[in-house]
């Protein structure tokens, strides 16, 4: 928020006192404040405070106090309406109406204490409304840490309930859905796993195979078979490609990576995963040998050509 509200950039190596210089090359100006609003607030606070002290001291009776109090509220509303209609404040009439409305309502409810509450509410609004009022504020470049990724920002927004998604923060993990959910919820979770499978979802799939509901077990077995088929098809296609061009190191490397991905998918038993890993290492070793051999051949050809 601070970077959005400031329009000046600190240039350490630049001219000026302390080595700082505005980025625009113009003289820095403090943010202009709406003097009309703050005059209205401060004047109302003084009048309400004086009226309240007079009432507490017994100099004013209750009917007079209530009448003067309501009169001040009406006068504040009238002054606020005039301020909204002025040319200086006509750029964002919706925000100004909200400001005046808060001031009048809080003052009518709690007297001078309500005015103080309204002032406290206005302070953050002033910090965020400078751009809407066309005020050239100052911004500074700050050496911050590593930027968050889009997923990290989305996760933080979900936890803070700042996204306009109803009950998004209450979404349960898929494993909890498979364990405690209804049949429809479990089937929906398995459908999502089928479309967006990642190794982290393998325990959820295995848990669904042990479900007491036959429909859930059947769908889980179908999804697992589909995932096995996807990995096996890819490995078969890469195996055929590597066999057709056995001198290509890239083909053997891709085949080894496919075996390694299958081994790390979480779908295999331990012995089968170890066998896939062994095949992956063998293919990767062959790719490394072919790569070094090709590099030696190219080096010799280069030396012969240079001679």
C-alpha positions, -999 to 999 in steps of 0.1 A, spaced: 0 0 0 28 24 8 43 19 -26 10 29 -42 6 60 -21 40 75 -27 52 90 -60 87 100 -52 117 77 -57 148 79 -36 180 81 -56 209 74 -32 235 86 -57 215 116 -67 218 152 -57 201 169 -28 205 167 10 213 132 21 218 120 -15 180 118 -22 164 133 -52 128 131 -65 125 108 -95 105 133 -115 132 160 -111 107 184 -96 106 198 -62 89 174 -37 56 186 -23 38 172 7 4 156 0 -23 182 -1 -51 176 24 -87 185 21 -87 214 45 -125 217 43 -131 182 56 -106 185 85 -119 220 94 -154 205 96 -143 176 117 -122 197 141 -148 223 145 -175 197 152 -152 180 177 -146 213 196 -183 223 196 -194 188 207 -168 186 234 -177 221 248 -214 212 247 -208 179 265 -186 194 292 -213 221 298 -239 194 301 -218 173 326 -211 205 347 -248 210 350 -249 243 331 -272 230 304 -304 210 310 -311 178 291 -337 191 266 -313 220 257 -284 196 253 -303 172 231 -316 201 210 -282 217 205 -266 183 199 -291 174 171 -287 210 157 -250 205 154 -256 172 136 -279 188 112 -255 217 106 -227 192 100 -248 174 74 -256 207 57 -219 217 57 -209 183 44 -234 185 16 -220 219 6 -184 205 8 -194 176 -14 -208 199 -40 -178 221 -41 -155 219 -71 -125 207 -51 -143 177 -38 -165 168 -67 -142 142 -82 -152 114 -59 -187 122 -46 -194 87 -35 -165 85 -11 -172 120 2 -208 111 10 -196 81 30 -172 102 49 -198 128 59 -224 101 66 -200 84 91 -192 117 107 -228 126 112 -240 92 123 -212 86 148 -216 121 163 -253 117 166 -249 84 184 -220 92 208 -215 129 208 -178 140 209 -168 104 214 -185 95 181 -166 123 164 -133 109 176 -143 75 162 -151 91 129 -117 108 129 -100 74 135 -119 59 106 -109 88 84 -72 84 89 -67 53 68 -91 66 42 -69 96 38 -39 74 32 -56 54 5 -76 82 -12 -48 104 -23 -47 90 -58 -84 94 -62 -81 131 -52 -54 136 -78 -27 144 -51 8 138 -63 21 119 -33 56 104 -28 68 69 -35 101 54 -26 119 23 -38 124 -1 -9 147 -31 -9 122 -59 -2 127 -96 1 119 -122 -27 86 -116 -43 58 -141 -35 45 -163 -63 10 -161 -76 0 -193 -57 15 -180 -25 -5 -147 -28 -37 -166 -36 -31 -189 -6 -26 -160 17 -57 -143 4 -77 -174 10 -65 -177 46 -71 -140 53 -106 -143 38 -99 -114 14 -112 -131 -17 -148 -127 -27 -154 -164 -27 -180 -175 -2 -167 -200 23 -135 -205 3 -115 -207 35 -135 -237 47 -126 -260 18 -115 -293 32 -85 -313 20 -93 -342 -4 -81 -368 21 -106 -355 47 -133 -356 20 -125 -393 12 -124 -402 49 -155 -383 62 -174 -371 32 -206 -383 16 -207 -406 -14 -213 -376 -38 -184 -357 -23 -161 -387 -25 -170 -393 -62 -165 -356 -70 -130 -358 -53 -120 -388 -73 -132 -371 -105 -110 -341 -96 -80 -364 -89 -85 -381 -123 -83 -347 -141 -55 -331 -119 -34 -360 -107 -2 -352 -89 20 -376 -67 7 -358 -36 -28 -372 -43 -17 -409 -45 -24 -414 -7 -60 -401 -13 -65 -425 -41 -52 -455 -21 -74 -445 8 -104 -445 -16 -96 -481 -26 -103 -491 10 -136 -472 13 -167 -491 26 -188 -478 -4 -184 -501 -34 -191 -473 -59 -162 -453 -44 -139 -483 -46 -148 -490 -82 -142 -454 -92 -109 -452 -73 -97 -484 -91 -107 -469 -124 -89 -437 -118 -57 -456 -106 -58 -478 -137 -61 -446 -159 -31 -431 -143 -10 -463 -147 -21 -464 -183 -10 -428 -189 25 -435 -175 29 -468 -193 18 -453 -226 44 -425 -223 71 -449 -214 62 -471 -243 63 -443 -268 96 -430 -256 110 -466 -256 101 -469 -293 116 -436 -301 149 -444 -283 150 -479 -300 146 -463 -335 175 -438 -328 198 -455 -302 226 -430 -309 206 -401 -296 213 -392 -260 183 -370 -256 159 -399 -263 174 -421 -236 174 -392 -212 137 -386 -218 130 -423 -213 149 -423 -181 130 -393 -168 97 -410 -177 107 -441 -157 118 -419 -128 85 -399 -128 65 -432 -128 86 -444 -98 79 -412 -79 42 -411 -88 32 -428 -55 11 -454 -75 36 -483 -73 45 -506 -46 80 -503 -32 95 -532 -52 80 -520 -84 91 -484 -77 127 -496 -71 127 -515 -104 115 -484 -123 142 -463 -106 168 -488 -116 157 -487 -152 156 -449 -151 192 -448 -138 203 -472 -165 188 -451 -193 202 -419 -178 237 -435 -176 234 -446 -212 224 -411 -222 254 -396 -204 277 -421 -221 263 -412 -255 266 -375 -248 302 -377 -237 310 -400 -267 293 -375 -291 313 -347 -276 346 -366 -281 337 -373 -317 328 -337 -324 361 -326 -308 381 -349 -329 364 -338 -361 370 -302 -351 407 -309 -346 410 -328 -379 393 -299 -397 416 -274 -381 447 -293 -390 
